């Protein structure tokens, strides 16, 4: 986040941990990397060496998840803002005054701390300083990286410059974007079960290794404490990591 116009303006494609989140990432990253490395190498030295990179990788992955989640929340809230804005335009308000009406309308649904409320409040303040709505929407699209917001901003700018029927164009655009978001939510709901299955399948290889180590001590000894065993386990760990990334990519729904 960065300071602007006296308030926070969020860069949605970045994320900065607070102290609590840093501590949680350090603990979770250490635990997960420690267990994973011990299962594959059974070496305290390897575990100690790998904890720092493990925490770094976990933190990077956690940031990606949080960024995507925040952008998803913004997209859903922006859909409601578009509908309120179109209603305000239909009631005869200008775009500049419509943003204030949309914020007041959404105040019954959201708290002041919610993303869309912060954005609309920021827009109201900057409109009073003679910043154009076109610039504000374009800036929000760039900061968020959300395709739906970028499309809405581009169409609005084009409609204003061309002198077209603004209300009809905005209503059609809002309807199209809302329909797209609803389809994405339906797809996400459909694959939720598959995502759970994927996580279970991801845990099975680790569970098998743990089972063998507990139930048949010594069975995996040829895989540890020798160069060939370390090489084989390293290749297995790399394949395991790549398969996990591939599975997440297949299940990913872009918003």
N, C-alpha and C positions, 0 to 999 in steps of 0.2 A: 504494500500500500504506500501511497505517497500523499503528502499534504497538498491541497489545492483549494483556493477560495475559502480558506479558514476551516475546511472540513476534510475528512478522509475521503479520498477517491480510490476505489479499489481497482487494482490491475488484476483482472480475473485469471490471467494466464501465469500468474506468479502466486506463491504462497509462502508465508513466513511463520514459522512455529513460534509460539510463546514458550515460556520456561517450562510450563507443565507439559506441553506437547513434546518438547525436546527431551525431557526426562522419560516420558512414556516411550518415545521412539528408541532412546538409548537402551532402556530395559528390555523392550520387546525385541529389538534388533539383536541385542546380545544373547538373549535366551534362544531365539530361533536359529541364529547362525551357529551358536555354540552346540545346540542339539544336533543340527544338520551336519556340522563338520565332525562331531564326535562319532556319529553313526557311520559316516563314510570313511573316516580315517582312524578312529579310536586313538587319538593322540592329543594330549593336553597342550603340547607345544603348537600344533596346528590350530587348535581351537583358540588359543591366546593370540596367535598371529592373525587369524581370520576374523576376530570379533570386530575390529575397527572397520575393515571393508564391509563386513556384514551389516553393521549399524548404518554405514553410509548408504549402502544399497537399499536397506529397509526404509531409511528416511526419504530417499529419492522416490521410491515406489509409493510411499505413503503420501507424499506431496502430490504425485500424479493423481492418486485416487481422490484426494481432497479437492484438487482443482476441478476435476471432472464433476464431482458431486456439487460443488458450489455453482458451476456453470449450468448444471442441470436444474438446480433450484431457481437460478436467475431466469432461465428459459421459461419455466412453468409460471413464474410470477409475472414475467413480461407479457405472457399471453393474456393474463387477466388485465394488465395495464392497457394493452392494445384494445381490448373490448370496452373498457371504461373510457378510453380516449375517443374511440369511434362514437360511443354514446354521447359524449360531450360535444363532439363536432356536429352530431345530428341534432342536438338541442340548440345549436346556433353559436356555440363558443368558437373562438379562434383557436388555432393550435397552441398558441402561447398560453391562453387562459385555460384551454382544455387540459393541459398537463396538471395544473393546480386542481381542477375538478376531479381528474382521475386519481390524484393522490388522496383527496378527501373521500372519494368513493371507496378506495382500497383500504382506507384507515379502519373500516369496519371488518375487514378480513385479515389485515396484517398489522403487526406491531411496528413502531417507528424504527426498531433495530433491524427489521428485515431488509434484504438487499434492495428490492424494488422501491421500498419507501425511502430509503436513503438516496437512491438514484433520483427519484422524482423530486424529493426535497432539494437536492443539489441543483437540479435543473431549474426549479423555481427561482432559487437565489441568483443563478447566473443569467436567467432571462431578465431579471430586474436590472442586471448590469449590462443589458443590451447585447448579450450573446444570442445568436440566432438558434432556433430550434434545430435547423438543419445541421449546424455544427455540433450541437449537443448529442443528437442521435447518432451522427457519424462517429463521434468520439466514443460513445458508449459501445457501438459495434466494434470499434477497433480494440478497445480495452477488454471487452468480454471475449472476443473471438468466437461469439455465437453466431452461426450462419443466419438464423432467423432474424436476429436484431440487425445484422448487417443488411440483409435483404429489405427489411422494413425501412431502414434509413435511406438506402439507395432509391427505393421506389418513391418515398416521400420527397426527397430532394428533386428527383426527376419530375414528379407531378407538380411541384410548386413552380419549377422553372418553366415548364411547358404550358402552365396555365390550364391544366386539365381539371376535370370535376374532382376536386380533392376528396370530398366525403365518399363518393362512390369508389374511387381508387383505394382509399384507405380501408374501407369496409371489405372490399374484395381481397385485398392483401391480408388483412387481419384474419378473415375467414380461411384463406388458404394456409396461412401459417398455423392457425389453431388446429386445422384438420391434420396437418403434417405432424404436429406435436402429439395429437391424440393417437395417431397411428403408431408413432414411436413408443408411446406408453403401452399400447396394446401388445406390441412386439416384445417389449421389455417384460411384461407380465407373463407372456407365453414362454419365454426362455428362462424365467427365474428358476424353475425346477431343473432345467438342464445345467444352469450355473451351479446349483447345489450338488448335482451329480458330478460335475467336473471337479469341484473341491474335494469331494469324497474320493474320487479316483486319484487325485493328486496326493492324497494322504496315504493311499494304499502301499506304495513302494516303501515309504518310511516305516509303516506299520509292519510290513513283512520283515524288514531288517531288524527291527526291535524284537519281533517275535522269535526270529532265529537266534538272536543273541541271548534271549532269556530262556527259551525252551531247549536249545541245543548248544550249550556253551562249547566254544572251540570250533564249531562248524565253519565259521567265517574267518578263522585265524589266518588262512592262506591269503586273504585279501588285505591283511594289515601288516605293517612293520617290514615291508619289503618293497623294492622298486616296482616290480611287476604288478603287485597288488595295488599299490598306490596309483599306478598308471590306469589300471582298469577302473578303480573306484573314481578317479578323476574324470575319466570319460563318461562314466555312468552319471556323475553329478552334473556334468555339462549337459548331457542329453536330458536329464531330469529338469534342469533349469530352462532349457530351450522348449521342451514340451509344455512346461507351465506357461511360458510367455505366449506360445502359439495358441494354447487353449484359451487364454484370456483375450487374445486378439480376435479369435473366432467369435467369442461370446460378446464382444464389445458392440454396443449400440451407440452410434455417434449422435450427439444432440447439437 
